[in-house]
């Protein structure tokens, strides 16, 4: 269902735009659930998108792996973030201040490096 919605919304877009949209969607979601759960949840969706775009499913799986590991924006997403929040006297906003720019940098690096590596 989610793969069909993404493909329908971006029907006239190129492959990299669809992959990047999927990456951003997963990257946002992984900040609210664990990266392991996010990977399990989105793997079938990534494979379905790959099949619809006539891509090797490994390419979408690798994009998924990169996306689920961008859980910097909230302390909820990764156990270590939550573990150090109390002793480090961090606030929720601290994760947003530092994590959001880091996530954006990861998005930009992914956008420019992924097509070079996988010839998309």
Residue frames as qw, qx, qy, qz and C-alpha x, y, z in Angstrom:
[[0.000, 0.885, 0.466, 0.000, 0.00, 0.00, 0.00],
 [0.279, -0.839, 0.089, 0.459, 2.71, 2.50, 0.96],
 [0.428, -0.200, 0.584, 0.660, 4.84, 1.66, -2.05],
 [0.263, 0.583, 0.669, 0.380, 1.86, 2.21, -4.37],
 [0.091, -0.944, -0.267, 0.169, 1.12, 5.59, -2.78],
 [0.376, -0.655, 0.313, 0.576, 4.76, 6.70, -3.12],
 [0.387, 0.062, 0.689, 0.609, 4.95, 5.55, -6.74],
 [0.165, 0.746, 0.613, 0.200, 1.58, 7.18, -7.56],
 [0.168, -0.923, -0.109, 0.330, 2.55, 10.51, -6.02],
 [0.206, -0.694, 0.477, 0.498, 5.92, 10.53, -7.78],
 [0.812, 0.334, 0.478, 0.019, 4.82, 8.81, -10.98],
 [0.588, 0.788, 0.018, 0.181, 6.58, 11.18, -13.39],
 [0.279, -0.867, 0.412, 0.022, 9.77, 11.43, -11.33],
 [0.567, 0.500, -0.654, 0.042, 13.08, 9.75, -11.96],
 [0.819, -0.187, -0.529, 0.116, 14.30, 6.78, -9.94],
 [0.431, 0.101, -0.473, 0.762, 16.61, 8.78, -7.70],
 [0.307, -0.341, 0.085, -0.884, 13.78, 11.12, -6.67],
 [0.821, -0.305, -0.308, -0.372, 11.66, 8.14, -5.66],
 [0.762, -0.045, -0.506, 0.402, 14.57, 6.54, -3.81],
 [0.193, 0.235, -0.348, 0.887, 15.33, 9.82, -2.04],
 [0.531, -0.381, -0.069, -0.754, 11.69, 10.29, -1.06],
 [0.879, -0.241, -0.407, -0.062, 11.65, 6.77, 0.36],
 [0.588, 0.118, -0.462, 0.653, 14.93, 7.49, 2.16],
 [0.092, -0.334, 0.233, -0.909, 13.56, 10.67, 3.76],
 [0.728, -0.359, -0.216, -0.544, 10.31, 8.94, 4.78],
 [0.866, -0.161, -0.432, 0.190, 12.25, 6.12, 6.45],
 [0.421, 0.235, -0.381, 0.789, 14.72, 8.57, 7.99],
 [0.348, -0.413, 0.113, -0.834, 11.91, 10.53, 9.62],
 [0.850, -0.301, -0.272, -0.335, 10.15, 7.37, 10.81],
 [0.781, 0.027, -0.499, 0.375, 13.31, 5.90, 12.35],
 [0.097, 0.376, -0.390, 0.835, 13.45, 8.84, 14.74],
 [0.594, -0.317, 0.158, -0.722, 10.33, 7.60, 16.49],
 [0.976, -0.146, 0.078, -0.142, 10.81, 3.82, 16.50],
 [0.596, -0.523, 0.523, 0.313, 13.99, 1.79, 16.80],
 [0.282, 0.600, -0.558, -0.500, 16.13, 1.45, 13.71],
 [0.126, -0.089, 0.984, 0.088, 15.81, -2.34, 13.85],
 [0.379, 0.501, 0.704, -0.331, 12.01, -2.17, 13.90],
 [0.353, 0.738, -0.078, -0.570, 12.06, 0.39, 11.11],
 [0.086, 0.441, -0.800, -0.398, 14.27, -1.84, 8.97],
 [0.211, 0.167, 0.962, -0.039, 11.96, -4.81, 9.46],
 [0.353, 0.636, 0.487, -0.484, 8.90, -2.69, 8.76],
 [0.354, 0.774, -0.147, -0.503, 10.20, -1.07, 5.57],
 [0.288, -0.324, 0.821, 0.372, 12.09, -3.97, 3.95],
 [0.437, 0.416, 0.789, 0.116, 9.04, -5.38, 2.11],
 [0.263, 0.896, 0.212, -0.287, 8.14, -1.86, 0.98],
 [0.094, -0.724, 0.511, 0.454, 11.67, -1.29, -0.33],
 [0.368, -0.048, 0.875, 0.312, 11.59, -4.57, -2.25],
 [0.396, 0.661, 0.635, -0.059, 8.19, -3.73, -3.74],
 [0.153, 0.908, -0.071, -0.383, 9.40, -0.29, -4.84],
 [0.230, -0.502, 0.710, 0.436, 12.50, -1.88, -6.40],
 [0.421, 0.252, 0.850, 0.193, 10.34, -4.32, -8.35],
 [0.320, 0.828, 0.430, -0.166, 8.07, -1.51, -9.58],
 [0.079, 0.905, -0.256, -0.332, 11.08, 0.57, -10.68],
 [0.913, 0.371, -0.123, 0.120, 12.87, -2.41, -12.28],
 [0.013, 0.783, -0.554, 0.283, 15.78, -2.02, -9.85],
 [0.586, 0.072, -0.768, 0.249, 17.81, -4.64, -8.10],
 [0.604, -0.710, -0.308, -0.191, 16.18, -5.06, -4.65],
 [0.727, -0.235, -0.228, 0.604, 19.67, -4.89, -3.11],
 [0.229, 0.372, 0.045, 0.899, 19.89, -1.23, -4.15],
 [0.437, -0.633, -0.191, -0.609, 16.72, -0.36, -2.25],
 [0.821, -0.453, -0.313, 0.150, 17.81, -2.50, 0.69],
 [0.592, 0.007, -0.171, 0.788, 21.07, -0.55, 0.90],
 [0.075, -0.498, -0.099, -0.858, 19.17, 2.74, 0.72],
 [0.679, -0.596, -0.304, -0.302, 16.98, 1.45, 3.55],
 [0.789, -0.264, -0.303, 0.465, 20.02, 0.52, 5.63],
 [0.329, 0.223, -0.089, 0.913, 21.44, 4.02, 5.24],
 [0.310, -0.551, -0.219, -0.743, 18.08, 5.61, 6.08],
 [0.744, -0.556, -0.355, -0.108, 17.39, 3.64, 9.25],
 [0.715, -0.218, -0.255, 0.613, 20.76, 4.65, 10.63],
 [0.147, 0.413, 0.008, 0.899, 19.95, 8.37, 10.64],
 [0.500, -0.689, -0.513, -0.108, 18.18, 8.35, 13.99],
 [0.448, 0.066, -0.312, 0.835, 19.80, 11.46, 15.43],
 [0.146, -0.485, -0.162, -0.847, 16.86, 13.84, 15.85],
 [0.670, -0.546, -0.007, -0.503, 15.17, 12.31, 18.90],
 [0.165, -0.463, 0.822, -0.289, 16.38, 10.34, 21.91],
 [0.812, 0.038, 0.357, -0.460, 13.54, 7.85, 21.33],
 [0.786, 0.493, -0.286, -0.241, 15.03, 6.22, 18.27],
 [0.676, 0.345, -0.595, 0.264, 18.18, 4.71, 19.66],
 [0.755, -0.539, -0.360, 0.102, 18.75, 3.18, 23.08],
 [0.614, -0.081, -0.190, 0.761, 22.08, 4.90, 23.67],
 [0.001, 0.473, 0.121, 0.873, 20.58, 8.33, 23.01],
 [0.605, -0.623, -0.265, -0.420, 17.96, 7.67, 25.65],
 [0.826, -0.304, -0.328, 0.342, 20.50, 6.16, 28.02],
 [0.496, 0.007, -0.148, 0.856, 22.76, 9.23, 28.06],
 [0.100, -0.693, -0.322, -0.637, 19.93, 11.76, 28.15],
 [0.601, -0.762, -0.228, -0.080, 19.54, 11.75, 31.94],
 [0.742, -0.426, -0.004, 0.519, 23.16, 11.56, 33.10],
 [0.464, 0.175, 0.237, 0.835, 24.27, 14.05, 30.44],
 [0.050, 0.603, 0.384, -0.698, 21.48, 16.49, 31.40],
 [0.045, 0.046, 0.596, 0.800, 20.38, 16.65, 27.77],
 [0.466, 0.397, 0.391, -0.688, 16.99, 17.95, 26.80],
 [0.659, 0.453, 0.598, 0.060, 14.83, 16.78, 23.91],
 [0.344, 0.929, 0.016, -0.135, 15.57, 20.02, 22.07],
 [0.288, -0.693, 0.592, 0.294, 19.32, 19.30, 22.24],
 [0.586, 0.071, 0.769, 0.244, 18.81, 16.25, 20.04],
 [0.475, 0.783, 0.401, 0.020, 16.82, 18.32, 17.55],
 [0.009, 0.947, -0.209, -0.243, 19.42, 21.12, 17.48],
 [0.218, -0.585, 0.730, 0.278, 22.31, 18.78, 16.73],
 [0.544, 0.102, 0.830, 0.068, 20.53, 15.81, 15.17],
 [0.544, 0.738, 0.343, -0.204, 18.54, 17.64, 12.51],
 [0.232, 0.843, -0.399, -0.275, 21.57, 19.25, 10.85],
 [0.303, -0.382, 0.862, 0.138, 23.39, 15.92, 11.01],
 [0.594, 0.361, 0.714, -0.082, 20.43, 14.16, 9.37],
 [0.464, 0.845, 0.059, -0.259, 20.29, 16.80, 6.65],
 [0.006, -0.710, 0.658, 0.251, 24.01, 16.34, 5.98],
 [0.460, -0.065, 0.884, 0.055, 23.41, 12.58, 5.70],
 [0.593, 0.627, 0.464, -0.201, 20.53, 13.20, 3.24],
 [0.316, 0.872, -0.248, -0.280, 22.74, 15.42, 1.08],
 [0.170, -0.528, 0.813, 0.181, 25.67, 12.99, 1.09],
 [0.561, 0.191, 0.803, -0.055, 23.32, 10.13, 0.24],
 [0.541, 0.749, 0.252, -0.286, 21.71, 12.09, -2.60],
 [0.305, 0.832, -0.409, -0.220, 25.03, 12.83, -4.29],
 [0.150, -0.497, 0.853, 0.058, 26.96, 9.64, -3.54],
 [0.675, 0.123, 0.686, -0.244, 24.31, 6.95, -4.01],
 [0.740, 0.632, 0.094, -0.209, 23.78, 7.45, -7.77],
 [0.242, 0.763, -0.595, -0.068, 27.54, 7.46, -8.34],
 [0.327, -0.358, 0.863, -0.141, 28.07, 4.23, -6.48],
 [0.538, 0.219, 0.800, -0.150, 25.06, 2.32, -7.87],
 [0.082, -0.038, 0.628, 0.773, 24.78, 3.93, -11.34],
 [0.185, 0.622, 0.732, -0.207, 21.20, 5.07, -10.94]]
